[in-house]
Amino acid sequence: KRLGWAIVGLGDFALNEILPAFGACEHSKITALVSGDRDKAREVGSRFGIGEEGLYDYESFDEIADNDDVDIVYIIVPNAFHADLTVRAARAGKHVLCEKPMAPTVAECERMISACRDNDRKLMIAYREQFEPHNLAAIRMIQEGRIGDLRQINAHHGRELDPSSPEDQWRMRRDLAGGGSLYDIGIYSLNAARYLSGEEPVEVWGNVSNKPDDPRFAEVEDTMCFWLRFPSGVFAECSSSYSVSSSKRGTVNGSKGTLSLDPLSEYRRHKLTVSDGKEMCEQIIEEDNQFAAEMDHMSLCVRDDGTPKTPGEEGLQDIRIITAIYEAAWTGKSVTIDSDYSRSPED
Ligand code: NAD
């Protein structure tokens, strides 16, 4: 039996990537839509065979408790609304997959984790790259020693913020987005540094640079450079920017070679190259639909009472580190990270 999913928010990412990905799912199907725009919900619903009984808005959302066709709620709205909607979904008896970044503050992340725990519901954060075959192959090769001792990581994510696009308008507002490029896309650099090294950082540094006199950056940062020191001595040099052309890459340097993911976090068509110190060699890896893999993983966790690979605690850890990076950037001093979180090892 496929588990039933309610999609909360019918914006750019939900419409263009997530809804189509259900076509590639084996264990998940769409059974409800939540939107503030009834006409849009009806139109999208008609394409996916969802009638009026499966349509909700943000006022009627709690009534989803009575809908037995919904097992899991997938939250795909601006970051500031992730926490409240997660809590409401858990209280309605639904399991939750929530988009990254988990929430603007550590306190909100903790509230989400508590609500799901108190209602005995599963909570997963949508780190799709941890389900993407090229990234998984990179993790495996590093663990197998293909590039020797891991010493250093570079990761960068950038794009041009476009004020004419609806999806970028809330990203310019601190109250809706939480922060700027670090929150939105630097989180891919940060999360990759963590899953590629298999370690958690103990100290961070940060530095912000805003394009001068650019109204896009009145409330949120443009470019953030940040550095992470891991317990083994591995160092990650990361960045994010809202004023560069699209770039999403990561490089891992080891004692015997280099591994490069470029792009690292595209929606499709990733590329992994590995060198033994002499020649870069592209690895041939079969593409998979990372969104479908992620959603089916969540469905199987719910069906079989498993633990999500990227639980709320994984999202909280990124927000904890991001908060420390901002503090480091504002104070000009490094900040130590005090956390006993550790990711479960890759299978
Ligand atoms: P978007 O603006 O296109 O979509 C957001 C949707 O939320 C819109 O339909 C909007 O109407 C709705 N919404 C509900 N309540 C709202 C309110 N009070 N104010 C404004 N909008 C409201 O944005 P998006 O790019 O689809 O991003 C949505 C979420 O998905 C964000 O958390 C973002 O970080 C995440 N996202 C993740 C990925 C990924 O690859 N994992 C990619 C893009 C976006």
Boltz pocket constraint, residues with backbone or C-beta under 6 A from the ligand:
constraints:
  - pocket:
      binder: B
      contacts: [[A, 8], [A, 9], [A, 10], [A, 11], [A, 12], [A, 13], [A, 14], [A, 36], [A, 75], [A, 76], [A, 77], [A, 78], [A, 79], [A, 81], [A, 99], [A, 100], [A, 101], [A, 126], [A, 128], [A, 166], [A, 167], [A, 168], [A, 170], [A, 184]]
      max_distance: 6.0
